[in-house]
Amino acid sequence: MDDGLLISQGKTYNITLPELYSSYRVVTDLMVVFGLVIEYDKSEIFHFSRAHNDSNPELDLSAISAPTLKSKTYWRYLGFYFN
């Protein structure tokens, strides 16, 4: 799979991290069933929180044999910047 994107939003990162993990696992399982491979370096995840701090935790996917995904400080999509 090329250029995958998962987005989650919630009041805290404690809510968005499990949602992203679960969604990523479903997508990974579906790709295996269809015989497709996820290109991790071309996939992106974004999780938005209403928390008023600068911490943006990583998503540890080692339990499903995937790399830990690091958060970015902004998201650029169709010429718009989201932060």
PDB file with SEQRES, HELIX, SHEET and CRYST1 records, atoms N, CA, C and O in Angstrom:
SEQRES   1 A   83  MET ASP ASP GLY LEU LEU ILE SER GLN GLY LYS THR TYR          
SEQRES   2 A   83  ASN ILE THR LEU PRO GLU LEU TYR SER SER TYR ARG VAL          
SEQRES   3 A   83  VAL THR ASP LEU MET VAL VAL PHE GLY LEU VAL ILE GLU          
SEQRES   4 A   83  TYR ASP LYS SER GLU ILE PHE HIS PHE SER ARG ALA HIS          
SEQRES   5 A   83  ASN ASP SER ASN PRO GLU LEU ASP LEU SER ALA ILE SER          
SEQRES   6 A   83  ALA PRO THR LEU LYS SER LYS THR TYR TRP ARG TYR LEU          
SEQRES   7 A   83  GLY PHE TYR PHE ASN                                          
HELIX    1 AA1 TYR A   13  VAL A   33  1                                  21    
HELIX    2 AA2 TYR A   40  LYS A   42  5                                   3    
HELIX    3 AA3 SER A   62  ILE A   64  5                                   3    
SHEET    1 AA1 2 LEU A   5  GLY A  10  0                                        
SHEET    2 AA1 2 GLU A  44  SER A  49  1                                        
SHEET    1 AA2 2 TRP A  75  TYR A  77  0                                        
SHEET    2 AA2 2 PHE A  80  PHE A  82 -1                                        
CRYST1    1.000    1.000    1.000  90.00  90.00  90.00 P 1           1          
ATOM      1  N   MET A   1       0.861  -1.165   0.000  1.00  0.00           N  
ATOM      2  CA  MET A   1       0.000   0.000   0.000  1.00  0.00           C  
ATOM      3  C   MET A   1       0.906   1.225   0.000  1.00  0.00           C  
ATOM      4  O   MET A   1       1.870   1.294   0.762  1.00  0.00           O  
ATOM      5  N   ASP A   2       0.601   2.158  -0.829  1.00  0.00           N  
ATOM      6  CA  ASP A   2       1.395   3.368  -0.968  1.00  0.00           C  
ATOM      7  C   ASP A   2       0.592   4.565  -0.475  1.00  0.00           C  
ATOM      8  O   ASP A   2      -0.591   4.694  -0.791  1.00  0.00           O  
ATOM      9  N   ASP A   3       1.226   5.436   0.294  1.00  0.00           N  
ATOM     10  CA  ASP A   3       0.611   6.680   0.771  1.00  0.00           C  
ATOM     11  C   ASP A   3      -0.643   6.450   1.605  1.00  0.00           C  
ATOM     12  O   ASP A   3      -1.709   6.979   1.290  1.00  0.00           O  
ATOM     13  N   GLY A   4      -0.517   5.669   2.657  1.00  0.00           N  
ATOM     14  CA  GLY A   4      -1.631   5.443   3.573  1.00  0.00           C  
ATOM     15  C   GLY A   4      -1.733   6.566   4.586  1.00  0.00           C  
ATOM     16  O   GLY A   4      -0.729   7.195   4.920  1.00  0.00           O  
ATOM     17  N   LEU A   5      -2.937   6.823   5.078  1.00  0.00           N  
ATOM     18  CA  LEU A   5      -3.157   7.890   6.057  1.00  0.00           C  
ATOM     19  C   LEU A   5      -4.250   7.474   7.027  1.00  0.00           C  
ATOM     20  O   LEU A   5      -5.339   7.075   6.615  1.00  0.00           O  
ATOM     21  N   LEU A   6      -3.954   7.568   8.318  1.00  0.00           N  
ATOM     22  CA  LEU A   6      -4.938   7.356   9.375  1.00  0.00           C  
ATOM     23  C   LEU A   6      -4.969   8.607  10.240  1.00  0.00           C  
ATOM     24  O   LEU A   6      -3.921   9.152  10.586  1.00  0.00           O  
ATOM     25  N   ILE A   7      -6.165   9.061  10.589  1.00  0.00           N  
ATOM     26  CA  ILE A   7      -6.327  10.265  11.401  1.00  0.00           C  
ATOM     27  C   ILE A   7      -7.239   9.936  12.580  1.00  0.00           C  
ATOM     28  O   ILE A   7      -8.238   9.232  12.432  1.00  0.00           O  
ATOM     29  N   SER A   8      -6.881  10.457  13.750  1.00  0.00           N  
ATOM     30  CA  SER A   8      -7.708  10.284  14.935  1.00  0.00           C  
ATOM     31  C   SER A   8      -7.708  11.581  15.726  1.00  0.00           C  
ATOM     32  O   SER A   8      -6.717  12.312  15.726  1.00  0.00           O  
ATOM     33  N   GLN A   9      -8.809  11.869  16.397  1.00  0.00           N  
ATOM     34  CA  GLN A   9      -8.867  13.057  17.244  1.00  0.00           C  
ATOM     35  C   GLN A   9      -9.624  12.726  18.515  1.00  0.00           C  
ATOM     36  O   GLN A   9     -10.511  11.871  18.519  1.00  0.00           O  
ATOM     37  N   GLY A  10      -9.271  13.404  19.586  1.00  0.00           N  
ATOM     38  CA  GLY A  10      -9.929  13.160  20.856  1.00  0.00           C  
ATOM     39  C   GLY A  10      -9.505  14.185  21.888  1.00  0.00           C  
ATOM     40  O   GLY A  10      -8.707  15.077  21.601  1.00  0.00           O  
ATOM     41  N   LYS A  11     -10.043  14.052  23.094  1.00  0.00           N  
ATOM     42  CA  LYS A  11      -9.728  15.006  24.155  1.00  0.00           C  
ATOM     43  C   LYS A  11      -8.304  14.845  24.655  1.00  0.00           C  
ATOM     44  O   LYS A  11      -7.671  15.828  25.041  1.00  0.00           O  
ATOM     45  N   THR A  12      -7.789  13.618  24.655  1.00  0.00           N  
ATOM     46  CA  THR A  12      -6.423  13.373  25.131  1.00  0.00           C  
ATOM     47  C   THR A  12      -5.760  12.345  24.224  1.00  0.00           C  
ATOM     48  O   THR A  12      -6.424  11.644  23.461  1.00  0.00           O  
ATOM     49  N   TYR A  13      -4.426  12.271  24.326  1.00  0.00           N  
ATOM     50  CA  TYR A  13      -3.695  11.265  23.565  1.00  0.00           C  
ATOM     51  C   TYR A  13      -3.971   9.864  24.090  1.00  0.00           C  
ATOM     52  O   TYR A  13      -3.802   8.886  23.362  1.00  0.00           O  
ATOM     53  N   ASN A  14      -4.395   9.755  25.345  1.00  0.00           N  
ATOM     54  CA  ASN A  14      -4.764   8.446  25.885  1.00  0.00           C  
ATOM     55  C   ASN A  14      -5.963   7.861  25.157  1.00  0.00           C  
ATOM     56  O   ASN A  14      -6.166   6.647  25.173  1.00  0.00           O  
ATOM     57  N   ILE A  15      -6.750   8.703  24.526  1.00  0.00           N  
ATOM     58  CA  ILE A  15      -7.890   8.251  23.732  1.00  0.00           C  
ATOM     59  C   ILE A  15      -7.461   7.966  22.292  1.00  0.00           C  
ATOM     60  O   ILE A  15      -7.848   6.947  21.719  1.00  0.00           O  
ATOM     61  N   THR A  16      -6.672   8.852  21.712  1.00  0.00           N  
ATOM     62  CA  THR A  16      -6.326   8.713  20.292  1.00  0.00           C  
ATOM     63  C   THR A  16      -5.308   7.610  20.010  1.00  0.00           C  
ATOM     64  O   THR A  16      -5.382   6.966  18.964  1.00  0.00           O  
ATOM     65  N   LEU A  17      -4.365   7.378  20.918  1.00  0.00           N  
ATOM     66  CA  LEU A  17      -3.355   6.340  20.671  1.00  0.00           C  
ATOM     67  C   LEU A  17      -3.965   4.944  20.525  1.00  0.00           C  
ATOM     68  O   LEU A  17      -3.643   4.251  19.560  1.00  0.00           O  
ATOM     69  N   PRO A  18      -4.836   4.501  21.446  1.00  0.00           N  
ATOM     70  CA  PRO A  18      -5.451   3.172  21.249  1.00  0.00           C  
ATOM     71  C   PRO A  18      -6.303   3.095  19.983  1.00  0.00           C  
ATOM     72  O   PRO A  18      -6.350   2.048  19.337  1.00  0.00           O  
ATOM     73  N   GLU A  19      -6.979   4.191  19.618  1.00  0.00           N  
ATOM     74  CA  GLU A  19      -7.780   4.199  18.386  1.00  0.00           C  
ATOM     75  C   GLU A  19      -6.889   4.021  17.157  1.00  0.00           C  
ATOM     76  O   GLU A  19      -7.208   3.244  16.257  1.00  0.00           O  
ATOM     77  N   LEU A  20      -5.777   4.744  17.129  1.00  0.00           N  
ATOM     78  CA  LEU A  20      -4.854   4.615  16.008  1.00  0.00           C  
ATOM     79  C   LEU A  20      -4.227   3.228  15.954  1.00  0.00           C  
ATOM     80  O   LEU A  20      -4.089   2.647  14.878  1.00  0.00           O  
ATOM     81  N   TYR A  21      -3.854   2.708  17.095  1.00  0.00           N  
ATOM     82  CA  TYR A  21      -3.275   1.366  17.138  1.00  0.00           C  
ATOM     83  C   TYR A  21      -4.259   0.342  16.583  1.00  0.00           C  
ATOM     84  O   TYR A  21      -3.898  -0.495  15.756  1.00  0.00           O  
ATOM     85  N   SER A  22      -5.487   0.417  17.040  1.00  0.00           N  
ATOM     86  CA  SER A  22      -6.512  -0.518  16.583  1.00  0.00           C  
ATOM     87  C   SER A  22      -6.762  -0.378  15.082  1.00  0.00           C  
ATOM     88  O   SER A  22      -6.856  -1.379  14.371  1.00  0.00           O  
ATOM     89  N   SER A  23      -6.867   0.843  14.607  1.00  0.00           N  
ATOM     90  CA  SER A  23      -7.092   1.077  13.175  1.00  0.00           C  
ATOM     91  C   SER A  23      -5.924   0.580  12.338  1.00  0.00           C  
ATOM     92  O   SER A  23      -6.115  -0.025  11.284  1.00  0.00           O  
ATOM     93  N   TYR A  24      -4.719   0.840  12.815  1.00  0.00           N  
ATOM     94  CA  TYR A  24      -3.533   0.399  12.081  1.00  0.00           C  
ATOM     95  C   TYR A  24      -3.477  -1.121  12.019  1.00  0.00           C  
ATOM     96  O   TYR A  24      -3.086  -1.696  11.004  1.00  0.00           O  
ATOM     97  N   ARG A  25      -3.866  -1.760  13.100  1.00  0.00           N  
ATOM     98  CA  ARG A  25      -3.867  -3.221  13.120  1.00  0.00           C  
ATOM     99  C   ARG A  25      -4.898  -3.787  12.137  1.00  0.00           C  
ATOM    100  O   ARG A  25      -4.615  -4.769  11.450  1.00  0.00           O  
ATOM    101  N   VAL A  26      -6.072  -3.189  12.062  1.00  0.00           N  
ATOM    102  CA  VAL A  26      -7.100  -3.634  11.115  1.00  0.00           C  
ATOM    103  C   VAL A  26      -6.595  -3.483   9.683  1.00  0.00           C  
ATOM    104  O   VAL A  26      -6.746  -4.394   8.868  1.00  0.00           O  
ATOM    105  N   VAL A  27      -5.999  -2.337   9.378  1.00  0.00           N  
ATOM    106  CA  VAL A  27      -5.477  -2.101   8.028  1.00  0.00           C  
ATOM    107  C   VAL A  27      -4.378  -3.108   7.704  1.00  0.00           C  
ATOM    108  O   VAL A  27      -4.346  -3.660   6.604  1.00  0.00           O  
ATOM    109  N   THR A  28      -3.476  -3.350   8.657  1.00  0.00           N  
ATOM    110  CA  THR A  28      -2.401  -4.314   8.450  1.00  0.00           C  
ATOM    111  C   THR A  28      -2.954  -5.710   8.180  1.00  0.00           C  
ATOM    112  O   THR A  28      -2.500  -6.394   7.263  1.00  0.00           O  
ATOM    113  N   ASP A  29      -3.928  -6.132   8.974  1.00  0.00           N  
ATOM    114  CA  ASP A  29      -4.536  -7.453   8.781  1.00  0.00           C  
ATOM    115  C   ASP A  29      -5.219  -7.559   7.422  1.00  0.00           C  
ATOM    116  O   ASP A  29      -5.123  -8.593   6.760  1.00  0.00           O  
ATOM    117  N   LEU A  30      -5.907  -6.505   7.003  1.00  0.00           N  
ATOM    118  CA  LEU A  30      -6.565  -6.518   5.695  1.00  0.00           C  
ATOM    119  C   LEU A  30      -5.548  -6.600   4.553  1.00  0.00           C  
ATOM    120  O   LEU A  30      -5.770  -7.305   3.568  1.00  0.00           O  
ATOM    121  N   MET A  31      -4.443  -5.883   4.689  1.00  0.00           N  
ATOM    122  CA  MET A  31      -3.419  -5.923   3.636  1.00  0.00           C  
ATOM    123  C   MET A  31      -2.825  -7.323   3.507  1.00  0.00           C  
ATOM    124  O   MET A  31      -2.538  -7.773   2.398  1.00  0.00           O  
ATOM    125  N   VAL A  32      -2.641  -8.011   4.627  1.00  0.00           N  
ATOM    126  CA  VAL A  32      -2.122  -9.380   4.590  1.00  0.00           C  
ATOM    127  C   VAL A  32      -3.117 -10.300   3.890  1.00  0.00           C  
ATOM    128  O   VAL A  32      -2.723 -11.131   3.072  1.00  0.00           O  
ATOM    129  N   VAL A  33      -4.398 -10.159   4.206  1.00  0.00           N  
ATOM    130  CA  VAL A  33      -5.434 -10.979   3.577  1.00  0.00           C  
ATOM    131  C   VAL A  33      -5.449 -10.770   2.058  1.00  0.00           C  
ATOM    132  O   VAL A  33      -5.617 -11.728   1.302  1.00  0.00           O  
ATOM    133  N   PHE A  34      -5.276  -9.531   1.615  1.00  0.00           N  
ATOM    134  CA  PHE A  34      -5.298  -9.226   0.188  1.00  0.00           C  
ATOM    135  C   PHE A  34      -3.952  -9.448  -0.492  1.00  0.00           C  
ATOM    136  O   PHE A  34      -3.825  -9.240  -1.698  1.00  0.00           O  
ATOM    137  N   GLY A  35      -2.949  -9.867   0.272  1.00  0.00           N  
ATOM    138  CA  GLY A  35      -1.636 -10.116  -0.292  1.00  0.00           C  
ATOM    139  C   GLY A  35      -0.862  -8.856  -0.638  1.00  0.00           C  
ATOM    140  O   GLY A  35      -0.002  -8.872  -1.519  1.00  0.00           O  
ATOM    141  N   LEU A  36      -1.166  -7.766   0.053  1.00  0.00           N  
ATOM    142  CA  LEU A  36      -0.491  -6.498  -0.206  1.00  0.00           C  
ATOM    143  C   LEU A  36       0.504  -6.189   0.909  1.00  0.00           C  
ATOM    144  O   LEU A  36       0.415  -6.749   2.002  1.00  0.00           O  
ATOM    145  N   VAL A  37       1.438  -5.309   0.630  1.00  0.00           N  
ATOM    146  CA  VAL A  37       2.467  -4.939   1.592  1.00  0.00           C  
ATOM    147  C   VAL A  37       2.343  -3.452   1.894  1.00  0.00           C  
ATOM    148  O   VAL A  37       2.174  -2.644   0.981  1.00  0.00           O  
ATOM    149  N   ILE A  38       2.427  -3.089   3.169  1.00  0.00           N  
ATOM    150  CA  ILE A  38       2.387  -1.685   3.576  1.00  0.00           C  
ATOM    151  C   ILE A  38       3.801  -1.126   3.508  1.00  0.00           C  
ATOM    152  O   ILE A  38       4.733  -1.714   4.057  1.00  0.00           O  
ATOM    153  N   GLU A  39       3.960  -0.002   2.842  1.00  0.00           N  
ATOM    154  CA  GLU A  39       5.234   0.693   2.830  1.00  0.00           C  
ATOM    155  C   GLU A  39       5.216   1.689   3.988  1.00  0.00           C  
ATOM    156  O   GLU A  39       4.639   2.771   3.882  1.00  0.00           O  
ATOM    157  N   TYR A  40       5.860   1.305   5.101  1.00  0.00           N  
ATOM    158  CA  TYR A  40       5.798   2.097   6.323  1.00  0.00           C  
ATOM    159  C   TYR A  40       6.362   3.502   6.142  1.00  0.00           C  
ATOM    160  O   TYR A  40       5.876   4.455   6.750  1.00  0.00           O  
ATOM    161  N   ASP A  41       7.387   3.627   5.306  1.00  0.00           N  
ATOM    162  CA  ASP A  41       7.988   4.948   5.125  1.00  0.00           C  
ATOM    163  C   ASP A  41       7.106   5.885   4.312  1.00  0.00           C  
ATOM    164  O   ASP A  41       7.373   7.086   4.265  1.00  0.00           O  
ATOM    165  N   LYS A  42       6.059   5.366   3.668  1.00  0.00           N  
ATOM    166  CA  LYS A  42       5.143   6.205   2.902  1.00  0.00           C  
ATOM    167  C   LYS A  42       3.774   6.337   3.575  1.00  0.00           C  
ATOM    168  O   LYS A  42       2.874   6.985   3.040  1.00  0.00           O  
ATOM    169  N   SER A  43       3.624   5.728   4.735  1.00  0.00           N  
ATOM    170  CA  SER A  43       2.357   5.798   5.464  1.00  0.00           C  
ATOM    171  C   SER A  43       2.464   6.870   6.540  1.00  0.00           C  
ATOM    172  O   SER A  43       3.535   7.100   7.101  1.00  0.00           O  
ATOM    173  N   GLU A  44       1.351   7.513   6.816  1.00  0.00           N  
ATOM    174  CA  GLU A  44       1.326   8.576   7.813  1.00  0.00           C  
ATOM    175  C   GLU A  44       0.164   8.368   8.765  1.00  0.00           C  
ATOM    176  O   GLU A  44      -0.892   7.859   8.388  1.00  0.00           O  
ATOM    177  N   ILE A  45       0.381   8.771  10.007  1.00  0.00           N  
ATOM    178  CA  ILE A  45      -0.699   8.812  10.986  1.00  0.00           C  
ATOM    179  C   ILE A  45      -0.701  10.189  11.617  1.00  0.00           C  
ATOM    180  O   ILE A  45       0.348  10.815  11.775  1.00  0.00           O  
ATOM    181  N   PHE A  46      -1.869  10.649  11.970  1.00  0.00           N  
ATOM    182  CA  PHE A  46      -2.006  11.926  12.669  1.00  0.00           C  
ATOM    183  C   PHE A  46      -3.031  11.741  13.768  1.00  0.00           C  
ATOM    184  O   PHE A  46      -4.092  11.151  13.567  1.00  0.00           O  
ATOM    185  N   HIS A  47      -2.690  12.253  14.919  1.00  0.00           N  
ATOM    186  CA  HIS A  47      -3.669  12.239  16.002  1.00  0.00           C  
ATOM    187  C   HIS A  47      -3.681  13.626  16.624  1.00  0.00           C  
ATOM    188  O   HIS A  47      -2.658  14.177  17.031  1.00  0.00           O  
ATOM    189  N   PHE A  48      -4.872  14.146  16.673  1.00  0.00           N  
ATOM    190  CA  PHE A  48      -5.090  15.481  17.195  1.00  0.00           C  
ATOM    191  C   PHE A  48      -5.721  15.375  18.572  1.00  0.00           C  
ATOM    192  O   PHE A  48      -6.593  14.539  18.810  1.00  0.00           O  
ATOM    193  N   SER A  49      -5.272  16.222  19.461  1.00  0.00           N  
ATOM    194  CA  SER A  49      -5.786  16.214  20.824  1.00  0.00           C  
ATOM    195  C   SER A  49      -6.062  17.644  21.251  1.00  0.00           C  
ATOM    196  O   SER A  49      -5.453  18.586  20.743  1.00  0.00           O  
ATOM    197  N   ARG A  50      -6.982  17.794  22.185  1.00  0.00           N  
ATOM    198  CA  ARG A  50      -7.251  19.119  22.753  1.00  0.00           C  
ATOM    199  C   ARG A  50      -6.338  19.414  23.932  1.00  0.00           C  
ATOM    200  O   ARG A  50      -6.480  20.449  24.584  1.00  0.00           O  
ATOM    201  N   ALA A  51      -5.398  18.509  24.214  1.00  0.00           N  
ATOM    202  CA  ALA A  51      -4.454  18.716  25.317  1.00  0.00           C  
ATOM    203  C   ALA A  51      -3.605  19.939  25.020  1.00  0.00           C  
ATOM    204  O   ALA A  51      -3.114  20.102  23.903  1.00  0.00           O  
ATOM    205  N   HIS A  52      -3.430  20.799  26.013  1.00  0.00           N  
ATOM    206  CA  HIS A  52      -2.684  22.040  25.830  1.00  0.00           C  
ATOM    207  C   HIS A  52      -1.234  21.876  26.265  1.00  0.00           C  
ATOM    208  O   HIS A  52      -0.767  22.522  27.203  1.00  0.00           O  
ATOM    209  N   ASN A  53      -0.542  21.002  25.561  1.00  0.00           N  
ATOM    210  CA  ASN A  53       0.887  20.836  25.808  1.00  0.00           C  
ATOM    211  C   ASN A  53       1.562  20.451  24.489  1.00  0.00           C  
ATOM    212  O   ASN A  53       0.893  20.157  23.498  1.00  0.00           O  
ATOM    213  N   ASP A  54       2.852  20.458  24.494  1.00  0.00           N  
ATOM    214  CA  ASP A  54       3.593  20.180  23.266  1.00  0.00           C  
ATOM    215  C   ASP A  54       3.927  18.714  23.083  1.00  0.00           C  
ATOM    216  O   ASP A  54       4.512  18.346  22.065  1.00  0.00           O  
ATOM    217  N   SER A  55       3.577  17.871  24.032  1.00  0.00           N  
ATOM    218  CA  SER A  55       3.918  16.459  23.887  1.00  0.00           C  
ATOM    219  C   SER A  55       3.011  15.814  22.847  1.00  0.00           C  
ATOM    220  O   SER A  55       1.792  15.985  22.866  1.00  0.00           O  
ATOM    221  N   ASN A  56       3.620  15.087  21.962  1.00  0.00           N  
ATOM    222  CA  ASN A  56       2.896  14.373  20.923  1.00  0.00           C  
ATOM    223  C   ASN A  56       3.511  12.982  20.861  1.00  0.00           C  
ATOM    224  O   ASN A  56       4.481  12.769  20.134  1.00  0.00           O  
ATOM    225  N   PRO A  57       2.957  12.025  21.620  1.00  0.00           N  
ATOM    226  CA  PRO A  57       3.616  10.732  21.807  1.00  0.00           C  
ATOM    227  C   PRO A  57       3.722   9.911  20.525  1.00  0.00           C  
ATOM    228  O   PRO A  57       2.952  10.074  19.579  1.00  0.00           O  
ATOM    229  N   GLU A  58       4.719   9.015  20.540  1.00  0.00           N  
ATOM    230  CA  GLU A  58       4.928   8.088  19.437  1.00  0.00           C  
ATOM    231  C   GLU A  58       3.895   6.973  19.523  1.00  0.00           C  
ATOM    232  O   GLU A  58       3.309   6.734  20.580  1.00  0.00           O  
ATOM    233  N   LEU A  59       3.679   6.296  18.403  1.00  0.00           N  
ATOM    234  CA  LEU A  59       2.768   5.152  18.360  1.00  0.00           C  
ATOM    235  C   LEU A  59       3.610   3.897  18.212  1.00  0.00           C  
ATOM    236  O   LEU A  59       4.175   3.644  17.149  1.00  0.00           O  
ATOM    237  N   ASP A  60       3.692   3.108  19.284  1.00  0.00           N  
ATOM    238  CA  ASP A  60       4.510   1.897  19.293  1.00  0.00           C  
ATOM    239  C   ASP A  60       3.722   0.753  18.674  1.00  0.00           C  
ATOM    240  O   ASP A  60       2.732   0.291  19.242  1.00  0.00           O  
ATOM    241  N   LEU A  61       4.167   0.297  17.505  1.00  0.00           N  
ATOM    242  CA  LEU A  61       3.483  -0.772  16.792  1.00  0.00           C  
ATOM    243  C   LEU A  61       4.287  -2.069  16.812  1.00  0.00           C  
ATOM    244  O   LEU A  61       4.039  -2.961  16.001  1.00  0.00           O  
ATOM    245  N   SER A  62       5.241  -2.182  17.724  1.00  0.00           N  
ATOM    246  CA  SER A  62       6.096  -3.366  17.759  1.00  0.00           C  
ATOM    247  C   SER A  62       5.309  -4.647  18.042  1.00  0.00           C  
ATOM    248  O   SER A  62       5.744  -5.727  17.642  1.00  0.00           O  
ATOM    249  N   ALA A  63       4.179  -4.554  18.710  1.00  0.00           N  
ATOM    250  CA  ALA A  63       3.369  -5.737  19.010  1.00  0.00           C  
ATOM    251  C   ALA A  63       2.816  -6.389  17.739  1.00  0.00           C  
ATOM    252  O   ALA A  63       2.492  -7.577  17.745  1.00  0.00           O  
ATOM    253  N   ILE A  64       2.706  -5.627  16.659  1.00  0.00           N  
ATOM    254  CA  ILE A  64       2.225  -6.194  15.392  1.00  0.00           C  
ATOM    255  C   ILE A  64       3.343  -6.208  14.346  1.00  0.00           C  
ATOM    256  O   ILE A  64       3.089  -6.186  13.142  1.00  0.00           O  
ATOM    257  N   SER A  65       4.571  -6.246  14.829  1.00  0.00           N  
ATOM    258  CA  SER A  65       5.766  -6.337  13.965  1.00  0.00           C  
ATOM    259  C   SER A  65       5.880  -5.163  13.001  1.00  0.00           C  
ATOM    260  O   SER A  65       6.304  -5.334  11.858  1.00  0.00           O  
ATOM    261  N   ALA A  66       5.513  -4.000  13.448  1.00  0.00           N  
ATOM    262  CA  ALA A  66       5.647  -2.781  12.647  1.00  0.00           C  
ATOM    263  C   ALA A  66       6.529  -1.811  13.431  1.00  0.00           C  
ATOM    264  O   ALA A  66       6.684  -1.948  14.645  1.00  0.00           O  
ATOM    265  N   PRO A  67       7.102  -0.839  12.738  1.00  0.00           N  
ATOM    266  CA  PRO A  67       7.985   0.102  13.434  1.00  0.00           C  
ATOM    267  C   PRO A  67       7.216   1.082  14.320  1.00  0.00           C  
ATOM    268  O   PRO A  67       6.008   1.260  14.163  1.00  0.00           O  
ATOM    269  N   THR A  68       7.928   1.709  15.245  1.00  0.00           N  
ATOM    270  CA  THR A  68       7.354   2.783  16.047  1.00  0.00           C  
ATOM    271  C   THR A  68       7.231   4.012  15.162  1.00  0.00           C  
ATOM    272  O   THR A  68       8.199   4.415  14.516  1.00  0.00           O  
ATOM    273  N   LEU A  69       6.057   4.603  15.129  1.00  0.00           N  
ATOM    274  CA  LEU A  69       5.830   5.769  14.280  1.00  0.00           C  
ATOM    275  C   LEU A  69       5.969   7.030  15.117  1.00  0.00           C  
ATOM    276  O   LEU A  69       5.344   7.169  16.168  1.00  0.00           O  
ATOM    277  N   LYS A  70       6.790   7.934  14.638  1.00  0.00           N  
ATOM    278  CA  LYS A  70       7.041   9.187  15.352  1.00  0.00           C  
ATOM    279  C   LYS A  70       6.106  10.276  14.822  1.00  0.00           C  
ATOM    280  O   LYS A  70       5.812  10.335  13.628  1.00  0.00           O  
ATOM    281  N   SER A  71       5.657  11.117  15.716  1.00  0.00           N  
ATOM    282  CA  SER A  71       4.733  12.186  15.355  1.00  0.00           C  
ATOM    283  C   SER A  71       5.476  13.353  14.720  1.00  0.00           C  
ATOM    284  O   SER A  71       6.641  13.607  15.027  1.00  0.00           O  
ATOM    285  N   LYS A  72       4.795  14.046  13.844  1.00  0.00           N  
ATOM    286  CA  LYS A  72       5.330  15.251  13.238  1.00  0.00           C  
ATOM    287  C   LYS A  72       4.717  16.464  13.923  1.00  0.00           C  
ATOM    288  O   LYS A  72       3.674  16.360  14.568  1.00  0.00           O  
ATOM    289  N   THR A  73       5.365  17.608  13.783  1.00  0.00           N  
ATOM    290  CA  THR A  73       4.843  18.814  14.419  1.00  0.00           C  
ATOM    291  C   THR A  73       3.740  19.464  13.587  1.00  0.00           C  
ATOM    292  O   THR A  73       2.947  20.243  14.116  1.00  0.00           O  
ATOM    293  N   TYR A  74       3.679  19.157  12.306  1.00  0.00           N  
ATOM    294  CA  TYR A  74       2.608  19.698  11.461  1.00  0.00           C  
ATOM    295  C   TYR A  74       2.273  18.697  10.368  1.00  0.00           C  
ATOM    296  O   TYR A  74       3.034  17.768  10.102  1.00  0.00           O  
ATOM    297  N   TRP A  75       1.126  18.902   9.744  1.00  0.00           N  
ATOM    298  CA  TRP A  75       0.668  18.053   8.662  1.00  0.00           C  
ATOM    299  C   TRP A  75       0.359  18.961   7.490  1.00  0.00           C  
ATOM    300  O   TRP A  75      -0.384  19.932   7.632  1.00  0.00           O  
ATOM    301  N   ARG A  76       0.921  18.655   6.341  1.00  0.00           N  
ATOM    302  CA  ARG A  76       0.665  19.422   5.118  1.00  0.00           C  
ATOM    303  C   ARG A  76      -0.157  18.557   4.183  1.00  0.00           C  
ATOM    304  O   ARG A  76       0.256  17.451   3.831  1.00  0.00           O  
ATOM    305  N   TYR A  77      -1.324  19.055   3.776  1.00  0.00           N  
ATOM    306  CA  TYR A  77      -2.207  18.321   2.901  1.00  0.00           C  
ATOM    307  C   TYR A  77      -2.856  19.295   1.922  1.00  0.00           C  
ATOM    308  O   TYR A  77      -3.511  20.250   2.337  1.00  0.00           O  
ATOM    309  N   LEU A  78      -2.678  19.058   0.649  1.00  0.00           N  
ATOM    310  CA  LEU A  78      -3.236  19.884  -0.409  1.00  0.00           C  
ATOM    311  C   LEU A  78      -2.884  21.366  -0.235  1.00  0.00           C  
ATOM    312  O   LEU A  78      -3.711  22.238  -0.502  1.00  0.00           O  
ATOM    313  N   GLY A  79      -1.668  21.646   0.210  1.00  0.00           N  
ATOM    314  CA  GLY A  79      -1.215  23.013   0.363  1.00  0.00           C  
ATOM    315  C   GLY A  79      -1.611  23.680   1.665  1.00  0.00           C  
ATOM    316  O   GLY A  79      -1.252  24.835   1.895  1.00  0.00           O  
ATOM    317  N   PHE A  80      -2.348  22.979   2.530  1.00  0.00           N  
ATOM    318  CA  PHE A  80      -2.750  23.524   3.821  1.00  0.00           C  
ATOM    319  C   PHE A  80      -1.892  22.912   4.903  1.00  0.00           C  
ATOM    320  O   PHE A  80      -1.531  21.739   4.818  1.00  0.00           O  
ATOM    321  N   TYR A  81      -1.560  23.684   5.916  1.00  0.00           N  
ATOM    322  CA  TYR A  81      -0.770  23.208   7.046  1.00  0.00           C  
ATOM    323  C   TYR A  81      -1.681  23.101   8.264  1.00  0.00           C  
ATOM    324  O   TYR A  81      -2.408  24.036   8.599  1.00  0.00           O  
ATOM    325  N   PHE A  82      -1.626  21.950   8.914  1.00  0.00           N  
ATOM    326  CA  PHE A  82      -2.396  21.711  10.134  1.00  0.00           C  
ATOM    327  C   PHE A  82      -1.403  21.484  11.260  1.00  0.00           C  
ATOM    328  O   PHE A  82      -0.419  20.766  11.085  1.00  0.00           O  
ATOM    329  N   ASN A  83      -1.652  22.092  12.416  1.00  0.00           N  
ATOM    330  CA  ASN A  83      -0.792  21.836  13.576  1.00  0.00           C  
ATOM    331  C   ASN A  83      -1.610  21.843  14.853  1.00  0.00           C  
ATOM    332  O   ASN A  83      -1.063  21.645  15.938  1.00  0.00           O  
TER     333      ASN A  83                                                      
END                                                                             
